[in-house]
Amino acid sequence: MRCAGSPTSLPDSRPLCRESWLWANWGYRCGEPVTDTIDEWADRAASELADLFDEAAVHEAWRRLRRVPPATELPCLVHCDVSSENLLVHPDGSLAGVIDFGGMGVGDRSIDFLYAWSMLEAPARRQLRPDLHR
């Protein structure tokens, strides 16, 4: 399969398409700018969930997230749900496979590392970190 003269990627984080106009509107997965509408939604959600979460802490978390710089790499194929329920492992703990590709899309590969940060302990995250920049 080819995409505007550029090869598509395999699911190994190589760019899917080098023509920016083809991936510019894939939404949050490709670093779409957060709009005032999304900011308003976050504010409303923080207020409506104040009985469950500290509203000031939610606003601070959102403020900090808004300062994260946009992605600098071209989008690639991403699974979007690399949770423990979708990982198959051998008895020795090594990865055997990944299932449930229903949410697969095109986007920033960091999406698939979100689960790693929530599932892995600090030593494993330190080991994984250098591989993120390959």
Protein Blocks (a to p, Z undefined) as FASTA:
>chain_A
ZZehiacddfehpafblclklmmmnojmnopacdfklmmmmmmmmmmmmmmpcfklmmmm
mmmmmmpccdfbdcdddeklacfklpccdfkopafbdehjllgccddfklmmmmmmmmpc
fklmmmmmmmmmZZ
